[in-house]
């Protein structure tokens, strides 16, 4: 029986294949941002503004919920007295 040689074929990647892989990872968008300071500034500005606005909105909702809970459970006597003193002082 004659022995046959089996050879493994390896596929070499071309520049086009490498470009397809890099495009699919999204690194080109990061590279574009790093090369354009104006785009990076506006992206960070919008992100910070949105996070700040969401934080303020979330804090307002939390304060309202706490206020509703305090009134449902009979109020807070110490805080009520303090606010009455402030109100009386403001009317003078």
C-alpha positions as CSV (number, residue, x, y, z in Angstrom):
1,X,0.0,0.0,0.0
2,X,1.4,3.3,-1.0
3,X,1.4,6.0,1.6
4,X,-0.2,9.3,0.6
5,X,1.0,12.5,1.9
6,X,-1.6,14.8,3.4
7,X,-0.8,18.5,3.5
8,X,-2.6,21.1,5.5
9,X,-3.6,24.1,3.6
10,X,-3.3,27.4,5.5
11,X,-5.1,30.4,4.4
12,X,-3.2,33.6,4.7
13,X,-5.1,36.7,5.6
14,X,-5.0,39.5,3.2
15,X,-5.2,43.2,3.9
16,X,-8.9,43.2,3.0
17,X,-9.6,40.4,5.5
18,X,-7.8,42.4,8.2
19,X,-9.8,45.5,7.3
20,X,-13.1,43.6,7.6
21,X,-12.1,42.3,11.0
22,X,-11.1,45.8,12.2
23,X,-14.3,47.4,10.8
24,X,-16.4,44.8,12.6
25,X,-14.8,45.6,16.0
26,X,-15.7,49.3,15.9
27,X,-12.2,50.4,16.5
28,X,-12.4,52.8,13.6
29,X,-15.0,54.9,15.5
30,X,-12.7,55.1,18.5
31,X,-9.8,56.1,16.2
32,X,-11.9,58.8,14.6
33,X,-12.9,60.2,18.0
34,X,-9.3,60.3,19.2
35,X,-8.2,62.1,16.0
36,X,-11.0,64.7,16.3
37,X,-10.9,66.7,19.6
38,X,-14.1,68.6,18.7
39,X,-16.1,65.4,18.3
40,X,-14.7,63.9,21.5
41,X,-15.5,67.1,23.4
42,X,-19.1,67.2,22.3
43,X,-19.6,63.5,22.9
44,X,-18.3,63.9,26.5
45,X,-20.3,67.1,27.0
46,X,-23.6,65.5,25.9
47,X,-22.8,62.4,28.0
48,X,-22.0,64.5,31.1
49,X,-25.1,66.7,30.7
50,X,-27.4,63.7,30.3
51,X,-25.9,62.0,33.3
52,X,-26.2,65.1,35.4
53,X,-29.8,65.7,34.3
54,X,-30.7,62.1,35.0
55,X,-29.1,62.4,38.5
56,X,-31.1,65.5,39.3
57,X,-34.3,64.0,38.1
58,X,-33.6,60.8,40.1
59,X,-32.9,62.8,43.2
60,X,-36.1,64.8,42.8
61,X,-38.2,61.6,42.4
62,X,-36.5,60.1,45.5
63,X,-37.2,63.3,47.6
64,X,-40.9,63.2,46.5
65,X,-41.2,59.5,47.4
66,X,-39.6,60.1,50.8
67,X,-41.9,63.1,51.3
68,X,-45.0,61.0,50.5
69,X,-43.9,58.2,52.8
70,X,-43.2,60.7,55.7
71,X,-46.7,62.2,55.4
72,X,-48.3,58.7,55.2
73,X,-46.6,57.6,58.4
74,X,-47.7,60.6,60.5
75,X,-45.1,63.2,59.5
76,X,-41.8,64.1,61.2
77,X,-42.5,66.1,64.4
78,X,-39.0,67.5,64.7
79,X,-38.8,68.7,61.1
80,X,-42.4,70.1,61.3
81,X,-41.6,72.2,64.3
82,X,-38.4,73.4,62.7
83,X,-40.2,74.4,59.5
84,X,-42.9,76.2,61.5
85,X,-40.2,78.3,63.2
86,X,-38.7,79.2,59.9
87,X,-42.1,80.1,58.5
88,X,-42.9,82.3,61.6
89,X,-39.5,84.0,61.2
90,X,-40.0,84.7,57.5
91,X,-43.4,86.4,58.2
92,X,-42.0,88.9,60.6
